[in-house]
Amino acid sequence: MIEQLSAAERNEEVMFLRVDVDQVRPLAQKLKVNSMPTFVFFKNSHQVASLVGANESKLRTLLYQHK
């Protein structure tokens, strides 16, 4: 799912990053990542939303809401 969205949104407005929480535990703790998958949205260096779970509809809504 994330690969499809990432490919569809290849432009300067959206950037997708995948983080291995086992490799960067301090970041996972800071962002309160307790479940997989967790999507965290940032805009202008500020966290604006997050989504836990693979709900494609909610993910698309948040993606377009925070573009």
N, CA, C and O atoms as CSV, one atom per row, in Angstrom:
chain,resi,resn,atom,element,x,y,z
A,1,MET,N,N,0.819,-1.195,0.000
A,1,MET,CA,C,0.000,0.000,0.000
A,1,MET,C,C,0.860,1.254,0.000
A,1,MET,O,O,0.644,2.143,-0.823
A,2,ILE,N,N,1.825,1.347,0.898
A,2,ILE,CA,C,2.644,2.551,0.986
A,2,ILE,C,C,3.463,2.751,-0.284
A,2,ILE,O,O,3.697,3.884,-0.705
A,3,GLU,N,N,3.894,1.658,-0.888
A,3,GLU,CA,C,4.661,1.769,-2.125
A,3,GLU,C,C,3.800,2.363,-3.236
A,3,GLU,O,O,4.281,3.175,-4.027
A,4,GLN,N,N,2.534,1.963,-3.299
A,4,GLN,CA,C,1.632,2.494,-4.319
A,4,GLN,C,C,1.378,3.983,-4.100
A,4,GLN,O,O,1.416,4.764,-5.051
A,5,LEU,N,N,1.123,4.375,-2.869
A,5,LEU,CA,C,0.898,5.785,-2.577
A,5,LEU,C,C,2.149,6.602,-2.840
A,5,LEU,O,O,2.075,7.704,-3.384
A,6,SER,N,N,3.286,6.070,-2.457
A,6,SER,CA,C,4.543,6.775,-2.657
A,6,SER,C,C,4.790,7.004,-4.145
A,6,SER,O,O,5.185,8.099,-4.544
A,7,ALA,N,N,4.564,5.992,-4.958
A,7,ALA,CA,C,4.763,6.123,-6.398
A,7,ALA,C,C,3.774,7.121,-7.003
A,7,ALA,O,O,4.124,7.875,-7.911
A,8,ALA,N,N,2.557,7.120,-6.503
A,8,ALA,CA,C,1.522,8.015,-7.028
A,8,ALA,C,C,1.758,9.461,-6.616
A,8,ALA,O,O,1.309,10.378,-7.304
A,9,GLU,N,N,2.447,9.677,-5.519
A,9,GLU,CA,C,2.626,11.025,-4.980
A,9,GLU,C,C,4.044,11.560,-5.162
A,9,GLU,O,O,4.464,12.446,-4.418
A,10,ARG,N,N,4.776,11.048,-6.123
A,10,ARG,CA,C,6.156,11.504,-6.335
A,10,ARG,C,C,6.146,12.941,-6.846
A,10,ARG,O,O,5.996,13.199,-8.040
A,11,ASN,N,N,6.309,13.853,-5.916
A,11,ASN,CA,C,6.419,15.264,-6.248
A,11,ASN,C,C,7.027,15.978,-5.047
A,11,ASN,O,O,7.401,15.333,-4.068
A,12,GLU,N,N,7.126,17.257,-5.110
A,12,GLU,CA,C,7.767,18.007,-4.040
A,12,GLU,C,C,6.869,18.225,-2.825
A,12,GLU,O,O,7.355,18.660,-1.781
A,13,GLU,N,N,5.584,17.938,-2.932
A,13,GLU,CA,C,4.659,18.186,-1.830
A,13,GLU,C,C,4.663,17.085,-0.784
A,13,GLU,O,O,4.355,17.339,0.380
A,14,VAL,N,N,5.009,15.860,-1.182
A,14,VAL,CA,C,4.899,14.721,-0.284
A,14,VAL,C,C,6.192,13.913,-0.312
A,14,VAL,O,O,6.755,13.655,-1.376
A,15,MET,N,N,6.656,13.516,0.876
A,15,MET,CA,C,7.826,12.651,0.971
A,15,MET,C,C,7.477,11.492,1.896
A,15,MET,O,O,6.964,11.697,2.997
A,16,PHE,N,N,7.756,10.283,1.446
A,16,PHE,CA,C,7.511,9.095,2.236
A,16,PHE,C,C,8.850,8.555,2.727
A,16,PHE,O,O,9.800,8.441,1.952
A,17,LEU,N,N,8.922,8.230,3.988
A,17,LEU,CA,C,10.117,7.629,4.564
A,17,LEU,C,C,9.719,6.390,5.339
A,17,LEU,O,O,8.702,6.379,6.032
A,18,ARG,N,N,10.508,5.366,5.221
A,18,ARG,CA,C,10.272,4.143,5.988
A,18,ARG,C,C,11.387,4.062,7.026
A,18,ARG,O,O,12.564,4.204,6.696
A,19,VAL,N,N,11.010,3.835,8.269
A,19,VAL,CA,C,11.971,3.796,9.368
A,19,VAL,C,C,11.893,2.434,10.049
A,19,VAL,O,O,10.809,1.951,10.376
A,20,ASP,N,N,13.037,1.833,10.255
A,20,ASP,CA,C,13.127,0.576,11.000
A,20,ASP,C,C,13.209,0.938,12.483
A,20,ASP,O,O,14.259,1.355,12.970
A,21,VAL,N,N,12.100,0.777,13.189
A,21,VAL,CA,C,12.048,1.213,14.588
A,21,VAL,C,C,12.992,0.417,15.484
A,21,VAL,O,O,13.342,0.878,16.570
A,22,ASP,N,N,13.407,-0.763,15.049
A,22,ASP,CA,C,14.384,-1.528,15.825
A,22,ASP,C,C,15.765,-0.896,15.719
A,22,ASP,O,O,16.595,-1.071,16.612
A,23,GLN,N,N,16.018,-0.170,14.646
A,23,GLN,CA,C,17.310,0.480,14.439
A,23,GLN,C,C,17.368,1.867,15.074
A,23,GLN,O,O,18.447,2.332,15.441
A,24,VAL,N,N,16.231,2.524,15.205
A,24,VAL,CA,C,16.190,3.887,15.766
A,24,VAL,C,C,15.120,3.969,16.853
A,24,VAL,O,O,14.140,4.704,16.731
A,25,ARG,N,N,15.330,3.215,17.894
A,25,ARG,CA,C,14.358,3.165,18.995
A,25,ARG,C,C,14.071,4.530,19.625
A,25,ARG,O,O,12.920,4.807,19.964
A,26,PRO,N,N,15.077,5.390,19.793
A,26,PRO,CA,C,14.768,6.713,20.375
A,26,PRO,C,C,13.743,7.498,19.542
A,26,PRO,O,O,12.874,8.171,20.097
A,27,LEU,N,N,13.848,7.411,18.243
A,27,LEU,CA,C,12.877,8.095,17.389
A,27,LEU,C,C,11.495,7.470,17.540
A,27,LEU,O,O,10.497,8.183,17.645
A,28,ALA,N,N,11.434,6.165,17.552
A,28,ALA,CA,C,10.154,5.479,17.732
A,28,ALA,C,C,9.506,5.868,19.055
A,28,ALA,O,O,8.294,6.076,19.118
A,29,GLN,N,N,10.300,5.966,20.100
A,29,GLN,CA,C,9.767,6.363,21.403
A,29,GLN,C,C,9.288,7.811,21.376
A,29,GLN,O,O,8.225,8.127,21.909
A,30,LYS,N,N,10.070,8.685,20.757
A,30,LYS,CA,C,9.699,10.099,20.686
A,30,LYS,C,C,8.381,10.283,19.941
A,30,LYS,O,O,7.552,11.107,20.327
A,31,LEU,N,N,8.195,9.510,18.868
A,31,LEU,CA,C,6.972,9.620,18.072
A,31,LEU,C,C,5.849,8.725,18.585
A,31,LEU,O,O,4.765,8.681,18.003
A,32,LYS,N,N,6.115,8.014,19.675
A,32,LYS,CA,C,5.126,7.145,20.323
A,32,LYS,C,C,4.616,6.052,19.382
A,32,LYS,O,O,3.416,5.791,19.297
A,33,VAL,N,N,5.550,5.427,18.687
A,33,VAL,CA,C,5.219,4.327,17.792
A,33,VAL,C,C,5.191,3.048,18.613
A,33,VAL,O,O,6.230,2.565,19.063
A,34,ASN,N,N,3.998,2.505,18.805
A,34,ASN,CA,C,3.819,1.287,19.589
A,34,ASN,C,C,3.298,0.121,18.763
A,34,ASN,O,O,3.372,-1.029,19.194
A,35,SER,N,N,2.778,0.409,17.591
A,35,SER,CA,C,2.198,-0.616,16.725
A,35,SER,C,C,2.641,-0.375,15.296
A,35,SER,O,O,3.026,0.729,14.911
A,36,MET,N,N,2.572,-1.451,14.525
A,36,MET,CA,C,2.931,-1.365,13.109
A,36,MET,C,C,1.713,-1.685,12.267
A,36,MET,O,O,0.954,-2.589,12.618
A,37,PRO,N,N,1.501,-0.988,11.188
A,37,PRO,CA,C,2.246,0.194,10.797
A,37,PRO,C,C,1.724,1.433,11.515
A,37,PRO,O,O,0.562,1.495,11.918
A,38,THR,N,N,2.592,2.403,11.665
A,38,THR,CA,C,2.220,3.720,12.169
A,38,THR,C,C,2.683,4.744,11.155
A,38,THR,O,O,3.841,4.736,10.736
A,39,PHE,N,N,1.789,5.614,10.765
A,39,PHE,CA,C,2.100,6.679,9.818
A,39,PHE,C,C,2.088,7.996,10.579
A,39,PHE,O,O,1.127,8.300,11.286
A,40,VAL,N,N,3.141,8.771,10.438
A,40,VAL,CA,C,3.256,10.058,11.122
A,40,VAL,C,C,3.389,11.135,10.054
A,40,VAL,O,O,4.220,11.027,9.153
A,41,PHE,N,N,2.581,12.155,10.159
A,41,PHE,CA,C,2.555,13.238,9.177
A,41,PHE,C,C,3.189,14.484,9.772
A,41,PHE,O,O,2.869,14.892,10.889
A,42,PHE,N,N,4.088,15.078,9.011
A,42,PHE,CA,C,4.746,16.316,9.404
A,42,PHE,C,C,4.478,17.372,8.344
A,42,PHE,O,O,4.410,17.073,7.152
A,43,LYS,N,N,4.330,18.596,8.791
A,43,LYS,CA,C,4.196,19.725,7.877
A,43,LYS,C,C,4.958,20.886,8.485
A,43,LYS,O,O,4.724,21.260,9.634
A,44,ASN,N,N,5.865,21.452,7.715
A,44,ASN,CA,C,6.699,22.554,8.207
A,44,ASN,C,C,7.399,22.171,9.509
A,44,ASN,O,O,7.447,22.958,10.454
A,45,SER,N,N,7.929,20.975,9.546
A,45,SER,CA,C,8.699,20.442,10.684
A,45,SER,C,C,7.874,20.175,11.930
A,45,SER,O,O,8.443,19.952,12.999
A,46,HIS,N,N,6.561,20.192,11.827
A,46,HIS,CA,C,5.692,19.937,12.973
A,46,HIS,C,C,4.819,18.721,12.703
A,46,HIS,O,O,4.291,18.561,11.603
A,47,GLN,N,N,4.667,17.869,13.700
A,47,GLN,CA,C,3.785,16.720,13.554
A,47,GLN,C,C,2.346,17.213,13.538
A,47,GLN,O,O,1.910,17.917,14.449
A,48,VAL,N,N,1.613,16.836,12.493
A,48,VAL,CA,C,0.234,17.308,12.356
A,48,VAL,C,C,-0.785,16.193,12.483
A,48,VAL,O,O,-1.964,16.462,12.714
A,49,ALA,N,N,-0.354,14.939,12.336
A,49,ALA,CA,C,-1.296,13.824,12.439
A,49,ALA,C,C,-0.524,12.520,12.524
A,49,ALA,O,O,0.666,12.453,12.217
A,50,SER,N,N,-1.232,11.492,12.948
A,50,SER,CA,C,-0.662,10.147,12.916
A,50,SER,C,C,-1.811,9.155,12.734
A,50,SER,O,O,-2.970,9.443,13.032
A,51,LEU,N,N,-1.447,7.994,12.242
A,51,LEU,CA,C,-2.437,6.947,11.994
A,51,LEU,C,C,-1.800,5.611,12.330
A,51,LEU,O,O,-0.718,5.290,11.840
A,52,VAL,N,N,-2.464,4.846,13.156
A,52,VAL,CA,C,-2.003,3.502,13.495
A,52,VAL,C,C,-2.895,2.516,12.754
A,52,VAL,O,O,-4.120,2.574,12.859
A,53,GLY,N,N,-2.279,1.624,12.015
A,53,GLY,CA,C,-3.028,0.626,11.265
A,53,GLY,C,C,-2.967,0.882,9.776
A,53,GLY,O,O,-2.585,1.965,9.332
A,54,ALA,N,N,-3.343,-0.115,9.018
A,54,ALA,CA,C,-3.253,-0.060,7.566
A,54,ALA,C,C,-4.605,0.243,6.932
A,54,ALA,O,O,-5.043,-0.464,6.025
A,55,ASN,N,N,-5.259,1.286,7.408
A,55,ASN,CA,C,-6.543,1.688,6.850
A,55,ASN,C,C,-6.274,2.621,5.675
A,55,ASN,O,O,-6.014,3.809,5.863
A,56,GLU,N,N,-6.339,2.080,4.470
A,56,GLU,CA,C,-5.974,2.850,3.277
A,56,GLU,C,C,-6.853,4.082,3.099
A,56,GLU,O,O,-6.357,5.136,2.698
A,57,SER,N,N,-8.121,3.974,3.382
A,57,SER,CA,C,-9.026,5.110,3.232
A,57,SER,C,C,-8.626,6.258,4.160
A,57,SER,O,O,-8.554,7.410,3.730
A,58,LYS,N,N,-8.368,5.948,5.419
A,58,LYS,CA,C,-7.956,6.983,6.372
A,58,LYS,C,C,-6.588,7.554,6.004
A,58,LYS,O,O,-6.346,8.753,6.147
A,59,LEU,N,N,-5.698,6.681,5.529
A,59,LEU,CA,C,-4.375,7.137,5.131
A,59,LEU,C,C,-4.474,8.117,3.962
A,59,LEU,O,O,-3.822,9.162,3.969
A,60,ARG,N,N,-5.273,7.787,2.978
A,60,ARG,CA,C,-5.459,8.693,1.830
A,60,ARG,C,C,-6.082,10.013,2.276
A,60,ARG,O,O,-5.682,11.080,1.809
A,61,THR,N,N,-7.056,9.941,3.176
A,61,THR,CA,C,-7.698,11.170,3.677
A,61,THR,C,C,-6.679,12.065,4.356
A,61,THR,O,O,-6.631,13.264,4.082
A,62,LEU,N,N,-5.858,11.497,5.245
A,62,LEU,CA,C,-4.843,12.290,5.929
A,62,LEU,C,C,-3.797,12.818,4.957
A,62,LEU,O,O,-3.333,13.950,5.090
A,63,LEU,N,N,-3.433,12.009,3.995
A,63,LEU,CA,C,-2.450,12.421,3.008
A,63,LEU,C,C,-2.923,13.664,2.259
A,63,LEU,O,O,-2.174,14.633,2.135
A,64,TYR,N,N,-4.141,13.643,1.766
A,64,TYR,CA,C,-4.651,14.780,1.005
A,64,TYR,C,C,-5.018,15.965,1.899
A,64,TYR,O,O,-4.960,17.117,1.468
A,65,GLN,N,N,-5.388,15.680,3.120
A,65,GLN,CA,C,-5.724,16.764,4.070
A,65,GLN,C,C,-4.490,17.577,4.434
A,65,GLN,O,O,-4.582,18.790,4.622
A,66,HIS,N,N,-3.336,16.924,4.537
A,66,HIS,CA,C,-2.126,17.598,5.000
A,66,HIS,C,C,-1.112,17.865,3.901
A,66,HIS,O,O,0.050,18.151,4.188
A,67,LYS,N,N,-1.527,17.777,2.670
A,67,LYS,CA,C,-0.646,18.037,1.538
A,67,LYS,C,C,-0.177,19.458,1.523
A,67,LYS,O,O,0.577,19.849,0.632
